[in-house]
Amino acid sequence: MSNIVAIVGRPNVGKSTLFNRLTESRNAIVKEVSGVTRDRLYGKGDWNGIQFSVIDTGGYIKGSDDIFEAEIRKQVEIAVQEATVIVFMVDVMAGIIDLDETVASLLRKTKKPIYIVANKVDNTDRVGLSSEFYQFGLGDVFDVSATNGSGTGELLDEIVKHFDKEDDSANEKEDLPRIAIVGRPNVGKSSLVNALTGEDRNIVTNISGTTRDAINTRYKAFGFDFLLIDTAGIRKKAKVTEDIEYYSVLRSVRTIENSDVCIFMIDAEEGLQKQDLHIFYIIEKNSKGVVVLINKWDLVEKDQNTMMKYEENIRKQLAPFNDVPIIFTSTINKQRIHKALEATMLVHENRTKKIPTSKLNELMLEIIQATPPPAMKGKYIRIKYVQQLPTHAPAFAFFCNLPQYIPDSYKRFLENRLRENFDFCGVPIKIFFRKK
C-alpha cells in the first residue's frame, strides 16, 4: 500500500505553501495569484519515521475563463483517485464560498479519509473562525498556518494513522535513474510523458509555458524502471518577464543538475536554435548523459536523404561534444519513442560504466606510445599511468611529468580514443593531467 496524501481546494488557499511545508522543500511555486499550479506535483514527506508522498494540485474551478480549467480539474480528480488521504484546504479569512462547495461536492463521492484544513490561522484572533467548515460534513477541521507551520503537527499526527510504517514505493524510488526531459517551450516535452505513460499525466496545450513545475513520473514498463521528470521550457533570460516563469526556468535548470540523463528535445521544424545550444551546454557542463530527440518529425517534408543531412547538420552544431544519440520522433504519432527510451538507458549505462585500471593502461599507454604528446620548449612529456576517477560521471586522470604543457588538442585526442574503445556515447568525459 502506498502512503499518499493529496492536497485539494479552490485556487489561492495555500495548497502549494502547505506542500512545501510538508515536503520541507521549495519545489512548488508559490505566488499570490490563482492558477499558478497546473499539473500534479509530487514530493516526499516524513513524520515520526513514517514516509509518505504528497500531491500538490491546481485550484479546482468550474465556469471560469481560464483555458486550462478543464485540464486542471482532471488533474485534481486523478490526484483524489490516487490518494490514501485527502486534505481539503480552505481559507479561514474568506469563509465558505461557492468554489469551496464545488470541491466539497467532488469529495463527497469518495470514501477516503478527508481532513479539512482551515489555512491562514496566523494568530490567536483567528482561532475558532473555522467552525463553519464543519457544515461540509466531510470530517474534522484543523486550524493551520501553512506559512509559519503552526497546526501542521497535529494534522500530520492524524494523517499518518492511515499509513503503513513501511512505504515500499518511497524506498524504491530513491535508487531509480532520474531522466529529465528538457528543451525550449513547446517542443513536446509533456506530450512525450503522456505518450509514454498512456495517460494525460501532464497538461498539454500549444501555449508556451503550460508546464511550470518539474513533474516526476515513475515509468515502469517494457523492462524499464526510472523516474521521468517533465520540466518547464527554458527561454532566454531577456524573454522571461514574469516571476512565475523565472521560477519555472530555475527549477528546470536545477532538475538538469539533479538528473542522471537528459532527453534533450528539439523542434524539427525550427531546428537547433541558440537557446537550444545554451540548454545543451548546461547539460554538458553538469556532466549529464544526453539523448537528442528531434520531435515533430512528422511535420517535416522529407526525401530519402533528409534525415541523414539533418543529423549531420545537428552534429556540426553540437561539436565538439557530438558523440550523442540523435533520434527522430513524433510524440503525437508515438513514432520511435521506445527507441528513445532504449537509447536513454544505454546512455545511463555508459555514464555509470567503470573501466578496470589494468585494461585502461594496457590500451591507452600503447596508443600514447604510438602518438605521444608534442614536445614543448624542448621538453618531452611522458604519460606513465592512467586511471578512472571515482566520480558519478566518467572522469580520467593521466599522470605525467609535465602536465602543464599538454595542449587541448592532445586532450581531445585522448578523449576520442577513450570514446572509440570504451563507448561513452551520450556522456561528457572529463580528463585531468596530474603530476607523477
C-alpha positions as CSV (number, residue, x, y, z in Angstrom):
1,M,0.0,0.0,0.0
2,S,1.3,3.5,-0.9
3,N,1.2,6.3,1.6
4,I,-0.2,9.2,-0.4
5,V,-1.8,12.5,0.8
6,A,-3.4,14.8,-1.9
7,I,-3.9,18.5,-1.2
8,V,-7.0,19.8,-3.0
9,G,-9.1,23.0,-2.8
10,R,-10.1,26.1,-4.8
11,P,-7.4,28.5,-6.1
12,N,-5.2,30.6,-3.8
13,V,-5.9,29.0,-0.5
14,G,-2.3,28.0,0.2
15,K,-2.0,24.4,-1.2
16,S,1.5,24.9,-2.6
17,T,2.7,26.5,0.6
18,L,1.4,23.6,2.6
19,F,3.0,21.2,0.1
20,N,6.4,22.9,0.6
21,R,5.9,22.8,4.3
22,L,5.1,19.0,4.4
23,T,7.9,18.1,2.0
24,E,10.4,20.5,3.6
25,S,11.2,21.9,0.2
26,R,10.6,24.8,-2.2
27,N,9.6,22.6,-5.1
28,A,6.1,24.1,-5.6
29,I,6.0,27.7,-7.0
30,V,4.1,30.0,-4.6
31,K,2.6,33.3,-5.7
32,E,-0.4,35.3,-4.6
33,V,-2.4,34.8,-7.8
34,S,-4.7,31.9,-8.8
35,G,-3.8,29.3,-11.3
36,V,0.0,29.1,-10.6
37,T,-0.1,25.3,-10.1
38,R,-1.5,23.3,-13.1
39,D,-0.2,19.7,-13.2
40,R,0.0,17.3,-10.3
41,L,3.3,17.9,-8.4
42,Y,4.7,15.1,-6.2
43,G,7.0,15.3,-3.2
44,K,8.2,13.3,-0.2
45,G,7.3,13.8,3.4
46,D,8.3,12.2,6.7
47,W,6.6,12.3,10.1
48,N,7.6,10.3,13.1
49,G,9.6,7.9,10.9
50,I,6.7,7.3,8.5
51,Q,7.4,8.2,4.9
52,F,4.7,9.4,2.5
53,S,4.1,11.1,-0.8
54,V,2.4,14.5,-1.1
55,I,0.5,15.6,-4.2
56,D,0.0,19.3,-4.9
57,T,-2.8,20.1,-7.3
58,G,-4.1,23.1,-9.1
59,G,-7.1,25.1,-7.9
60,Y,-10.4,23.3,-8.6
61,I,-12.8,25.6,-10.5
62,K,-15.8,25.4,-12.8
63,G,-17.2,28.0,-15.2
64,S,-14.2,30.3,-15.4
65,D,-12.5,31.9,-18.4
66,D,-9.3,30.0,-17.7
67,I,-8.4,27.9,-20.8
68,F,-6.6,25.4,-18.5
69,E,-9.7,24.9,-16.3
70,A,-10.8,21.6,-17.6
71,E,-7.3,20.1,-17.6
72,I,-6.6,21.3,-14.1
73,R,-9.9,19.8,-12.9
74,K,-8.9,16.5,-14.5
75,Q,-5.6,16.5,-12.7
76,V,-7.3,17.2,-9.4
77,E,-9.7,14.3,-9.9
78,I,-6.8,11.9,-10.7
79,A,-5.0,13.0,-7.6
80,V,-8.1,12.2,-5.5
81,Q,-8.2,8.7,-7.0
82,E,-4.5,8.1,-6.3
83,A,-4.6,9.4,-2.7
84,T,-4.8,7.4,0.5
85,V,-5.8,10.5,2.5
86,I,-7.2,13.8,1.2
87,V,-6.5,17.2,2.7
88,F,-9.3,19.7,1.7
89,M,-7.8,23.2,2.1
90,V,-10.0,26.3,2.7
91,D,-9.3,29.9,3.6
92,V,-10.4,30.8,7.2
93,M,-10.5,34.5,6.3
94,A,-12.7,34.1,3.2
95,G,-15.0,31.5,4.8
96,I,-17.2,29.3,2.7
97,I,-17.7,30.4,-0.9
98,D,-19.3,28.7,-3.9
99,L,-16.0,27.2,-5.2
100,D,-15.4,25.5,-1.8
101,E,-18.9,23.9,-2.2
102,T,-17.9,22.7,-5.6
103,V,-14.8,21.0,-4.2
104,A,-16.8,19.5,-1.3
105,S,-19.3,18.0,-3.8
106,L,-16.4,16.2,-5.6
107,L,-15.0,14.9,-2.3
108,R,-18.4,13.6,-1.1
109,K,-18.2,11.0,-3.8
110,T,-15.1,9.3,-2.3
111,K,-15.0,7.1,0.8
112,K,-11.4,8.0,1.6
113,P,-10.4,9.8,4.8
114,I,-10.7,13.6,4.4
115,Y,-9.3,16.3,6.7
116,I,-10.5,19.9,6.3
117,V,-7.6,22.3,6.8
118,A,-8.5,25.9,7.6
119,N,-5.5,27.8,6.4
120,K,-4.2,31.3,7.3
121,V,-4.8,30.9,11.0
122,D,-1.7,33.0,11.6
123,N,-2.6,34.4,15.0
124,T,-4.8,33.7,18.0
125,D,-7.5,36.1,16.9
126,R,-8.4,33.7,14.0
127,V,-8.6,30.6,16.1
128,G,-12.2,29.4,16.1
129,L,-13.3,31.1,12.9
130,S,-13.0,27.7,11.2
131,S,-16.1,26.2,12.9
132,E,-18.3,27.0,9.9
133,F,-16.4,24.4,7.8
134,Y,-17.9,21.6,9.8
135,Q,-21.1,22.1,7.8
136,F,-19.5,20.4,4.8
137,G,-19.9,17.1,6.8
138,L,-16.6,15.8,5.5
139,G,-14.6,15.3,8.7
140,D,-12.5,17.1,11.3
141,V,-11.3,20.6,10.8
142,F,-7.7,21.7,11.6
143,D,-6.6,25.2,12.2
144,V,-3.3,25.6,10.3
145,S,-0.9,28.3,9.1
146,A,1.0,26.9,6.1
147,T,3.2,29.9,6.1
148,N,4.6,29.5,9.7
149,G,3.8,25.8,10.2
150,S,1.5,26.1,13.2
151,G,-1.0,23.3,13.5
152,T,0.7,21.1,10.9
153,G,2.0,18.7,13.6
154,E,-1.5,17.9,14.9
155,L,-2.7,17.4,11.3
156,L,0.2,15.1,10.4
157,D,-0.4,13.1,13.6
158,E,-3.9,12.2,12.3
159,I,-2.9,11.7,8.7
160,V,-0.1,9.2,9.3
161,K,-2.5,7.0,11.3
162,H,-3.8,5.8,7.9
163,F,-0.4,5.0,6.5
164,D,1.8,1.9,6.6
165,K,5.1,2.3,8.6
166,E,7.0,0.9,5.6
167,D,6.1,2.6,2.3
168,D,7.9,0.3,-0.2
169,S,7.3,2.7,-3.1
170,A,9.1,5.5,-1.3
171,N,12.2,3.4,-0.7
172,E,12.3,2.0,-4.3
173,K,12.3,5.5,-5.9
174,E,15.4,6.6,-4.2
175,D,17.8,4.5,-6.4
176,L,16.0,4.8,-9.7
177,P,17.7,6.6,-12.6
178,R,16.5,10.2,-12.9
179,I,15.6,11.1,-16.6
180,A,14.9,14.8,-17.2
181,I,13.0,15.9,-20.4
182,V,14.4,19.4,-21.3
183,G,14.2,21.9,-24.1
184,R,12.7,25.2,-25.2
185,P,9.0,25.8,-24.6
186,N,6.5,24.0,-26.8
187,V,8.8,21.3,-28.3
188,G,6.6,18.5,-27.0
189,K,8.1,17.6,-23.5
190,S,4.7,17.0,-21.8
191,S,3.4,15.2,-24.9
192,L,6.3,12.7,-24.6
193,V,5.4,11.9,-21.0
194,N,1.8,11.4,-21.9
195,A,2.7,9.2,-24.9
196,L,5.0,7.0,-22.8
197,T,2.6,6.7,-19.8
198,G,-0.5,6.3,-21.9
199,E,-2.4,8.8,-19.8
200,D,-2.9,12.6,-19.6
201,R,-0.3,12.8,-16.9
202,N,0.7,16.4,-17.8
203,I,-1.3,19.2,-19.3
204,V,-0.6,19.8,-23.0
205,T,-1.5,22.9,-25.0
206,N,0.0,25.0,-27.8
207,I,0.7,27.8,-25.4
208,S,4.3,28.3,-24.3
209,G,4.8,28.0,-20.5
210,T,2.0,25.5,-19.9
211,T,4.2,23.4,-17.7
212,R,5.6,25.3,-14.7
213,D,6.8,22.8,-12.1
214,A,9.2,19.9,-12.6
215,I,6.9,16.9,-12.5
216,N,8.1,13.4,-11.5
217,T,6.5,10.3,-13.1
218,R,7.7,6.8,-12.4
219,Y,7.9,4.8,-15.6
220,K,7.9,1.0,-15.1
221,A,7.1,-0.9,-18.3
222,F,8.8,-3.0,-21.1
223,G,11.7,-3.8,-18.7
224,F,12.4,-0.1,-17.9
225,D,12.1,1.4,-14.4
226,F,13.1,5.0,-13.9
227,L,11.8,8.4,-12.8
228,L,10.8,10.6,-15.8
229,I,10.8,14.3,-15.0
230,D,9.0,16.8,-17.2
231,T,10.3,20.4,-16.9
232,A,9.2,23.9,-17.9
233,G,10.6,25.1,-21.2
234,I,13.8,27.2,-20.8
235,R,13.8,30.5,-22.6
236,K,16.3,33.3,-22.9
237,K,16.7,35.4,-19.8
238,A,15.7,38.5,-21.7
239,K,12.3,37.0,-22.6
240,V,11.5,35.9,-19.1
241,T,9.4,38.7,-17.7
242,E,7.1,37.0,-15.1
243,D,8.2,35.8,-11.7
244,I,6.3,32.5,-12.2
245,E,8.2,31.8,-15.4
246,Y,11.5,32.8,-13.8
247,Y,11.0,30.2,-11.0
248,S,9.9,27.6,-13.6
249,V,13.1,28.1,-15.5
250,L,15.1,28.0,-12.3
251,R,13.5,24.6,-11.4
252,S,14.2,23.3,-14.9
253,V,18.0,24.1,-14.5
254,R,18.0,22.5,-11.0
255,T,16.3,19.4,-12.5
256,I,19.2,19.1,-15.0
257,E,21.7,19.4,-12.2
258,N,19.9,16.6,-10.2
259,S,19.3,14.3,-13.1
260,D,21.3,11.4,-14.5
261,V,20.4,11.6,-18.2
262,C,18.6,14.4,-20.1
263,I,16.3,13.8,-23.0
264,F,17.0,17.0,-24.9
265,M,14.1,17.8,-27.3
266,I,14.4,20.0,-30.4
267,D,11.5,21.2,-32.7
268,A,12.2,19.6,-36.1
269,E,10.6,22.5,-38.0
270,E,12.6,25.2,-36.2
271,G,15.9,23.3,-36.0
272,L,18.7,23.9,-33.4
273,Q,18.4,27.5,-32.1
274,K,20.8,29.5,-30.0
275,Q,18.7,28.8,-26.9
276,D,18.9,25.0,-27.6
277,L,22.7,25.2,-27.6
278,H,22.5,27.1,-24.3
279,I,20.5,24.2,-22.8
280,F,22.9,21.7,-24.3
281,Y,25.9,23.4,-22.7
282,I,24.1,23.4,-19.3
283,I,23.8,19.6,-19.7
284,E,27.4,19.2,-20.8
285,K,28.7,21.5,-18.0
286,N,27.0,19.3,-15.4
287,S,28.4,16.1,-16.9
288,K,24.9,14.6,-17.5
289,G,24.1,12.0,-20.1
290,V,22.2,13.3,-23.1
291,V,19.9,11.9,-25.8
292,V,18.8,14.3,-28.5
293,L,15.2,13.9,-29.7
294,I,14.2,15.7,-32.9
295,N,10.5,16.0,-32.3
296,K,7.6,16.8,-34.7
297,W,9.4,14.9,-37.5
298,D,6.0,14.0,-39.0
299,L,5.6,17.7,-39.9
300,V,8.8,17.9,-42.0
301,E,8.8,17.4,-45.7
302,K,11.4,14.8,-46.5
303,D,13.1,12.6,-49.0
304,Q,15.4,9.6,-48.6
305,N,18.4,11.8,-47.6
306,T,16.6,14.3,-45.3
307,M,17.2,12.5,-42.0
308,M,20.9,11.9,-42.8
309,K,21.6,15.5,-43.8
310,Y,19.6,16.8,-40.8
311,E,21.6,14.7,-38.4
312,E,24.9,15.7,-40.0
313,N,24.0,19.4,-39.5
314,I,22.9,18.9,-35.9
315,R,26.3,17.1,-35.1
316,K,28.2,20.0,-36.6
317,Q,26.4,22.5,-34.5
318,L,26.9,20.4,-31.3
319,A,30.6,20.0,-31.9
320,P,33.0,19.3,-30.2
321,F,30.7,17.1,-28.0
322,N,28.6,15.5,-30.7
323,D,29.0,11.8,-29.7
324,V,25.3,11.6,-28.7
325,P,22.4,9.5,-29.9
326,I,20.1,11.5,-32.2
327,I,16.6,10.1,-32.7
328,F,13.8,11.5,-34.9
329,T,10.4,11.2,-33.2
330,S,6.8,12.3,-33.3
331,T,5.2,12.2,-29.8
332,I,1.7,12.7,-31.4
333,N,2.1,9.5,-33.6
334,K,4.3,7.8,-30.9
335,Q,7.0,7.3,-33.5
336,R,10.3,5.9,-32.2
337,I,9.5,6.9,-28.6
338,H,10.5,3.5,-27.2
339,K,13.7,3.6,-29.3
340,A,14.4,6.9,-27.4
341,L,14.0,5.1,-24.1
342,E,16.4,2.3,-25.1
343,A,19.0,4.9,-26.1
344,T,18.4,6.8,-22.8
345,M,19.1,3.7,-20.7
346,L,22.2,2.8,-22.8
347,V,23.5,6.3,-22.1
348,H,22.8,5.8,-18.4
349,E,24.8,2.6,-18.5
350,N,27.6,4.4,-20.3
351,R,27.6,7.2,-17.6
352,T,27.9,4.7,-14.8
353,K,30.5,2.5,-16.6
354,K,33.7,1.7,-14.7
355,I,36.8,0.6,-16.7
356,P,39.3,-1.6,-14.9
357,T,42.6,0.2,-14.4
358,S,44.7,-2.6,-15.9
359,K,42.6,-2.6,-19.1
360,L,42.7,1.1,-19.3
361,N,46.5,1.3,-19.0
362,E,47.1,-1.6,-21.4
363,L,45.2,0.1,-24.1
364,M,45.8,3.8,-23.6
365,L,49.5,3.6,-22.9
366,E,50.0,1.7,-26.2
367,I,48.1,4.5,-28.0
368,I,50.1,7.2,-26.2
369,Q,53.4,5.5,-27.1
370,A,52.4,5.4,-30.8
371,T,51.2,9.0,-30.7
372,P,53.0,10.8,-27.8
373,P,52.2,14.4,-26.7
374,P,54.1,17.1,-28.7
375,A,57.3,18.3,-27.1
376,M,57.1,21.8,-25.6
377,K,60.0,24.1,-25.1
378,G,62.4,21.3,-25.9
379,K,60.9,19.2,-23.1
380,Y,59.4,15.8,-23.7
381,I,56.1,14.8,-21.9
382,R,55.9,11.3,-20.7
383,I,52.5,9.9,-19.6
384,K,53.1,6.9,-17.3
385,Y,49.8,5.9,-15.8
386,V,46.0,6.4,-16.2
387,Q,43.1,5.6,-14.0
388,Q,39.3,6.4,-13.9
389,L,38.4,8.6,-11.0
390,P,35.7,7.6,-8.5
391,T,33.1,10.2,-9.7
392,H,29.5,10.0,-10.7
393,A,30.3,10.8,-14.3
394,P,33.3,9.4,-16.3
395,A,36.5,11.2,-15.5
396,F,40.1,10.1,-16.1
397,A,43.4,11.1,-14.6
398,F,46.6,10.9,-16.7
399,F,49.7,11.0,-14.6
400,C,52.8,12.6,-16.3
401,N,56.0,14.5,-15.7
402,L,54.8,17.9,-17.2
403,P,51.0,18.2,-17.0
404,Q,51.1,21.9,-17.6
405,Y,52.5,21.6,-21.1
406,I,49.9,19.3,-22.6
407,P,47.8,21.1,-25.2
408,D,44.0,21.0,-25.5
409,S,44.3,19.3,-28.9
410,Y,46.1,16.3,-27.3
411,K,43.4,16.2,-24.6
412,R,40.7,15.9,-27.3
413,F,42.8,13.2,-29.0
414,L,42.8,11.1,-25.8
415,E,39.1,11.7,-25.3
416,N,38.4,10.5,-28.8
417,R,40.5,7.3,-28.2
418,L,38.6,6.6,-25.0
419,R,35.2,7.0,-26.8
420,E,36.3,4.7,-29.7
421,N,37.5,1.9,-27.4
422,F,35.0,2.0,-24.5
423,D,31.7,3.5,-25.9
424,F,30.9,6.6,-23.9
425,C,28.2,7.7,-26.4
426,G,25.9,10.4,-24.9
427,V,28.2,11.1,-21.9
428,P,30.6,14.0,-21.4
429,I,34.1,12.9,-20.4
430,K,36.4,14.9,-18.2
431,I,40.2,14.4,-18.5
432,F,42.7,15.7,-16.0
433,F,46.5,15.7,-16.1
434,R,48.4,15.2,-12.9
435,K,52.0,15.3,-11.8
436,K,53.5,11.9,-11.3
